[in-house]
Amino acid sequence: LVRDGAALPQALAQVFAQSAAPAPTRGAIQDIAYRTMRGVGRAETLLNSLASRPPEPTLLHCLLCCALCLLADADDAAYETFTVVDQAVTATASDPQMAHAKGMVNAVLRRFLRERAALIASAIKTPLGLWNYPVWWIDRMKAAYPQDWQAILTNGNLPPPLTLRVNRRKTTVAAYLQTLSTHGLGARQIGADAVRLDSPLPVAQIPGFDDGLVSVQDAAAQLAAPLLDLHDGMRVLDACAAPGGKTGHILETAEVELTALDNNAKRLQRITQNLQRLQLQATLQVGDACEGAKGGGWWDGVPFDRILADVPCTASGILRRHPDIRWLRRKTDTAQLATLSAQILDNLWQMLRPDGKLLLVTCSLWPEESEAQAIAFAARNHAIRLPAPGQLLPTVSTEQDHDGLFYALFQKP
Ligand SMILES: C[S@@+](CC[C@H](N)C(=O)[O-])C[C@H]1O[C@@H](n2cnc3c(N)ncnc32)[C@H](O)[C@@H]1O
């Protein structure tokens, strides 16, 4: 499904909807799928040298790639070698379209195990086999970040942390860390409201989650609400709001009159769920952020004091959470999304009151969507640029752990 263009979470949801697999099996399927997204470049490279005639990109090819990803990951062997080979052969035999290839799958995987070191040494001589990214992506990252590209690519292959935002309306970071400790959960503060758990766990098991004490949100994404400089009584627009991560943080920060806009009605429903859990309220609006300033649309004509423009982007900065993105994106997506975002920004600017502030956010690392966009926008609209973090690179250290986001703050003269 991902090869056909589906995002991995949707592909998994589709598979699970048609399957009676119990929760532990689903967990394993999901784990293998995510590992495969991080390792499929190397797996394909290995397969090309292992099979005299590599199978067409069919289910069989996918199955071999999954198995090779797990077997190549020897430093982090999550599954027993024997189990991987055995299950791959059993799965091949159980599918009428693949059954004929049972012997081939067994032979390929066993040969890989015999010649593992040499095969991997050869695979990592190629950029695809070394980095597990499309070659155009690697080249573009090198050009944009001549110093940091290797660290960025390495970071994108790590599993994501579980970072929480503590709801300051209900508790404090210190009190919540204490709660975690009484549940035997290790954690550390990595931002004003941000707490990273030592080990991820399902949301249902996070203390206080159902009661709205915390939300799951990356530490860099938690910078949006403070940057908006919110005060009680302000009229605020969250212009590309779904699923509402930043919407919730805005409402936790100040008593504002918030409109949460998104052009995707289904995604907008997720804001409702999030706000119900947090016991907070906003006006939810289905509408196009490219339209409305000239009247006739979703906007009532009363200017906003603050606008958050978390525009649609390639999401190239959040690869830890979405490792499938590198395989789904096309080279041309960056320019297309930058054009759409420019339209959104120019439209929203007309809805901002003089002296008001607009915050541009992207979760992209491509300058066309971020710094170049900010420079061009400021020039077109005579916007005053205020201090903001700019491009944050994905970072993992003891003190910091966050995705790659971009922030630019503008004030209307
Ligand atoms: C980066 S996501 C927003 C994430 C969200 N702010 C959060 O913190 O949870 C971008 C959102 O923009 C929405 N979007 C895309 N094009 C839009 C448009 N023309 N008008 C309004 N929303 C749009 C998408 O549906 C998507 O939900």
The ligand as an SDF file (V2000), in Angstrom:
LIG
                    3D

 27 29  0  0  0  0  0  0  0  0999 V2000
    1.0510   20.5740    9.6130 C   0  0  0  0  0  0  0  0  0  0  0  0
   -0.6130   20.1130    9.6650 S   0  0  0  0  0  0  0  0  0  0  0  0
   -1.1750   21.0160   11.0580 C   0  0  0  0  0  0  0  0  0  0  0  0
   -0.8080   20.4160   12.3880 C   0  0  0  0  0  0  0  0  0  0  0  0
   -1.5260   21.1040   13.5470 C   0  0  0  0  0  0  0  0  0  0  0  0
   -1.3270   22.5400   13.5510 N   0  0  0  0  0  0  0  0  0  0  0  0
   -1.1170   20.5600   14.8840 C   0  0  0  0  0  0  0  0  0  0  0  0
   -0.3120   21.1770   15.5930 O   0  0  0  0  0  0  0  0  0  0  0  0
   -1.6280   19.4910   15.2660 O   0  0  0  0  0  0  0  0  0  0  0  0
   -1.2740   21.0430    8.3390 C   0  0  0  0  0  0  0  0  0  0  0  0
   -2.7920   21.0520    8.2580 C   0  0  0  0  0  0  0  0  0  0  0  0
   -3.1550   21.9710    7.2340 O   0  0  0  0  0  0  0  0  0  0  0  0
   -4.3570   21.5200    6.6520 C   0  0  0  0  0  0  0  0  0  0  0  0
   -4.4970   22.2430    5.3630 N   0  0  0  0  0  0  0  0  0  0  0  0
   -3.8890   21.9850    4.1900 C   0  0  0  0  0  0  0  0  0  0  0  0
   -4.2460   22.8850    3.2570 N   0  0  0  0  0  0  0  0  0  0  0  0
   -5.1140   23.7310    3.8620 C   0  0  0  0  0  0  0  0  0  0  0  0
   -5.8470   24.8680    3.4290 C   0  0  0  0  0  0  0  0  0  0  0  0
   -5.7580   25.3120    2.1620 N   0  0  0  0  0  0  0  0  0  0  0  0
   -6.6420   25.4800    4.3150 N   0  0  0  0  0  0  0  0  0  0  0  0
   -6.7590   25.0480    5.5850 C   0  0  0  0  0  0  0  0  0  0  0  0
   -6.0800   23.9720    6.0630 N   0  0  0  0  0  0  0  0  0  0  0  0
   -5.2720   23.3330    5.2170 C   0  0  0  0  0  0  0  0  0  0  0  0
   -4.1950   20.0330    6.5730 C   0  0  0  0  0  0  0  0  0  0  0  0
   -5.4540   19.3960    6.4920 O   0  0  0  0  0  0  0  0  0  0  0  0
   -3.4510   19.7310    7.8800 C   0  0  0  0  0  0  0  0  0  0  0  0
   -4.3650   19.3410    8.8610 O   0  0  0  0  0  0  0  0  0  0  0  0
  1  2  1  0
  2  3  1  0
  2 10  1  0
  3  4  1  0
  4  5  1  0
  5  6  1  0
  5  7  1  0
  7  8  2  0
  7  9  1  0
 10 11  1  0
 11 12  1  0
 11 26  1  0
 12 13  1  0
 13 14  1  0
 13 24  1  0
 14 15  1  0
 14 23  1  0
 15 16  2  0
 16 17  1  0
 17 18  1  0
 17 23  2  0
 18 19  1  0
 18 20  2  0
 20 21  1  0
 21 22  2  0
 22 23  1  0
 24 25  1  0
 24 26  1  0
 26 27  1  0
M  CHG  2   2   1   9  -1
M  END
$$$$
